[in-house]
Amino acid sequence: MQFAGRSVALDTAAGDWLAEALHRAPLDTVGSLVPAGFAAIARVFHPAVRYVGDEDVEVPWADVAAANGTKVHPLMQWGSLTGSMDYFENDDQAPLWHGAPARGHLPVPVAERLAPVLARHTTTPDVCWFGVRQGGAVIADHPTLSLGDRDFWLVNGSIGLATVNFAAEPFEQSANLWWPADRAWLVATDIDLVTTYVGGTTACIAELLADEGLEAAPADRRQKVTWDADQVNPPPPDAPD
């Protein structure tokens, strides 16, 4: 069994540190995705997309907020920013944007900008681990790393795998987790979220936040990651009870 041309690991020991670090973290918080021990955390926003001919043009959350009269802030949530939970999947706000931010998948262009930053902040860019969310039946010969109610197959390779599609065409799926062998940082893209969280050193996260190609904000392990985390913008009227 392979993902992105790499065989699935037959031993998940490389992820034991993560399982141990996360098992007591409160659910639905940044800390349930990024373990304690990292000096700083960033939240990377997946862009919406506007279709212009054959091109997909990225639309930052800041532009969406400006068009909707809502406010940009580190805990902003897509439903509150746009005013409807339907804007996650079904509806759009054309002509501003046609495709909602990718859920559970770090878009390749964003990964291509993120990876070089992270490569400068590890001693092992050629030895990284990638976790892919398990779906369907369990295959006995390929153990999974269990993190709460999520199970992941592991593959290893260089940091370049962060920009490769892990799903069979025509579907797209990034790695849900990736970290270098020296554990200098960790990237987590939960399957339910439209943002990605990165834990790392103070210098690493500062460089990430300063990168003009990334829309990102500082985060804290205690912050919620659910749709109701946004306490600045009004909750969408169609939000779940």
Phi, psi and omega in degrees: 000135184224155169229131178052036178078005180247136180289143177292136182296142178269001180217127182259018183300333180298340180256005182300323180299325182287317178299318180293322184285332186263346194294340180252005181288142177300138180296153175062027174240164176302326180295342176279352179248322181240117186287162174298155179116337176274138184291331184209159181223143174237148173251121182257124184273128175284128183287152165284173184227136172250131181270118179237099186063235178267004184260144171258113182260125181290140178238111182295155177300327180299322178292321179294319178298316181299321181288333183260000181069027178250174190251140174276130175200164188301331182258014181301145180237146188302318180298317180286327180294320184265337180096006180201140175288340178295340181283000172285323190228311198266315186255170176223178177236056179298144007269005182294308178212148180247329181244128180291162176304140182299130179265126177070014184216121177279113183304143184305314180300325178290317178299324180294333177273328182286318186302315180298325177298312182292328179298331179282354184237035173212151175270355184231056181294340180269357179230093181232160178243143182230130179253131180244126183301128179287138174223150179077205186288148175282134178258117191304325184280000182228090182294158180241155175270121182264123176234094185064236179265016178246137176238141186227137166279147180247141169226159177233159182170192180283168181298340178299338179295343179296340182257008185259146178285126180265358181254161175285137177302145009268012182279159179235134177205121175278171169296141178277336178222143168205142180205153178277163181299331179276000176058033181289337179203169178215137176246129182230122176240095182290148185295340183262357189248156178251019172224162180240143180248139181232124174254142181189194177287165178301317180294319180298310183291326177298318179293320179298314182294333181275350183288121184290344179275356181239134171265110188214162179214154176293150180225166181228144183300335183277348182290146175283155178245003183279170185301333184268012180290339181281107179256009180258310179273153180298143176294144179295140182297338181261020179292151178294152179292000000 
